Amino acid sequence: MTVETTMDEVTAALARHLTDDGAAWLAAARARVSGEPAAIEVLFPAAGRHCGRGRIEEPAGGWTVDDAARTVLIAELPLTGPALTETIEGLYRYGDAGEKRGVLRALSVVDPVMKLGESGVPLLRDALRTNDTRLIAAALGPYGARHLDAAAYRQGVLKCLFTGIPLADIAGLDRRVDDELVRMMSDFAQERIAAGRVVPDDVWRFVPSPEA
């Protein structure tokens, strides 16, 4: 299952994947954001171009270099409360798919320090309405596991099943699974069997196998 990731872990993983030029750009970008919060609107989209977009093995859960760089930039914002919420929402609303994913990844990491509470939940709900598997998986990271209500979390899990996202990519599933979610997954499995389609193996961790 996807696990909690700290800011220190993200920063360390990112450092292992940056070139000297990328590290210099990010250091300057962090300094600028900390003194001029509005600068993040320009720097956030540029993170992939300057830092790279490759996959990184840690933290787990499909992170990329630009995800990590964007998380670091958000963590530098000297904002709190509504001002912080508004800035993060703007980065998501006006960003491309990669930028949106970067915001969703960042929520899980910065929430414990920046005390976002449920302010980012509308962004999760928006991501779960899409068919972009990258956004859906990122929305069901640790932040989503902490703050989505039961109904939204269940629907997110079901969306993962329909779009082929492994249940192992969903944070908090062992803790948040309940009878209603098991029933929904069971109905999904029965519908797939009736249609002659394959049921993902990880469903049987939660639903009794018909062969049992």
N, C-alpha and C positions, 0 to 999 in steps of 0.2 A: 504494500500500500504506500501511497505517497506520504511522506513524513514532513514534519515541520523543518524549516530551514532558517538558520539565523543569518543576520546581516554579515557577521564575520565569515561564515561559511561561503556566502555568495561572493564576498570581496576576495577571499582567498582563491576560490575557483576561477574567478574572472582574471586575477593576476597571472595565473598559469597559462592563459590563452591570449593575452594581449601582446602585440608587438611593442617595441619601444615607442614608435609613433603613436600607437593606440593608447598606451599608458599615459603618454604626455598629453594627448588630447583630452582624455578623461579627467586627469588631474586638473587641467585648466577649466574644464567644463564644471567640475564639482565646485571649484573655488568661485566660479562666476555665479552658479545657481545659489550658493550659500549667501552671497551678497546681493544678488539681483534675481529674485525668484521668477520673475517674468521671463528671464532668459531661457528657462527650461522649455518654453514653447518652440524655440528654434533648435535647441540642443538635443532634445528628446528624439525628434525624427532623424537626426544626423548620427545617432549612436551606432547604428548598424554599418553605416558607410565608413566610419572611423575606427570602430572597434572590432568589427567582423560579425558574422551571422552563423558561424558553425556551432554544432552541438557540443555541449560539455557534459562529461559523465556525471559530475557532481556539481550542484545538488541533483538528486534524483528527480525524475518526473518530466524529462524532455526539455530541460532548459537549454537555451542558446546563449551565445556570448552577448548578443544585443539585449536579450531579456535581462541578463545580469547587469549590464551597463546601465540600462534604463532604471532598474531597481536602485542602483547606487545613486543615480541622479535624483530620484524621488526622495530618497532618504536624506539628501542634502537640503531639502526645502525647509527654510526657517519659518514655517507656517504652522498654525494650529486651527482647529475648529472649522467654521464655514469657509475660511479662506483656503485652507488646505483641501477641503472637499471639492471646492469649486475648481481649483487648479488640477487636481487629479481627474475630475470629470471631464475637463476640457481636453486633457491629453488623450483620454479614451475616445470621446465623442468625435474629435477631429483627426484622429489617427488612422493609419491604414491597419490592416490585419495584424502586422507584426508589432506595431505600436500598441494596439489594443491588448494583444497578448502580454506585452511587457508590463502594462498597467496591472492586468489581472495577476500575473506572477508576483509583482511587487507588493500587492495588497497583503498577501500572506506573510511576507517578510517584515514589512514596516509596521504592520498593525500593532504588534506588541509594544513597540517603542513609541510610535506616533499616536497611539490610542485612537484609531479610526472608528472603532465601534462598528455600527451597522451602516455607516455612511457610504460604503462601497457596494452595498447589496444591490442597488439599482443597476450597477454596471454588470454584476453577475447575472441578474435576470435578463438583461439585454443580450449578453453572450449566449445564454442558454436558449434564447429564441432563434439563434442563427443555426445554420447547418455546417458551420466551420468547426471541424473537430478540434483544431488547435485551441480555439476560444472556449469551446465547451469543456475540454479537459482542464484548461487553466482556471475556469470558473469554479470547478469542483476540486480545487486545491485546498490547503488547510484553512484559508480565510473563509471559503464557502462552507467547509465542514463546521466551522465555528458559528457562522452567522446566518446561513440560509435557514428558513423555517422548515418544518418537517415536510410540508407539501411540496415546496420548491425543490428541496433536496431529493425527494423521491422522484419527481419529474425529471430532474437532472440525471439521476442514475438511469432511468428508463431511456432518456435521450441517448445516453452513452451506449446502451444495448442496441438501439436501433441504428446508430451511426458507426458501430464497430469499434468503439473505444474500449479497451480492456478495463474491466472493473478494478484491476490492480492500480490503475492510474487515478482512481478516485480516493481522495483523502477522507479518513474518518468512517469508512463504510462499515467496518466491523463494529464500531461503536454506535453508529446511527441507524443501522438496519433495524427495522421493526416489523411487526406482523403484516402491516399494510404494504410495506415495500416487498416483503417476501411474496405476498399474494400477487402483486403487480408483476414481479419477475416470473412467478409461476404461470400467470396468464400469458406472458410473453413467450415462455418456453412452449406452452401447449399450442399456441397459435403457430409458432414456427414448425413444430412437429406436424401439425395438421396440414400445413402447406408444403410439407416435404422439404423443409429447409433446415440447415444445420443450426443447432443451438450452441452458442459459445460455451466452451468448457467451464469457464469461471462461474457461470450461472449456477452450476450444480454444487458450488460451495454453500449456497444459500437456499436452494430449492431441492427437495427430495427428488432423486432421479426416478423416472417412471419404471426403470428396470429394478429398482430396489424392492 
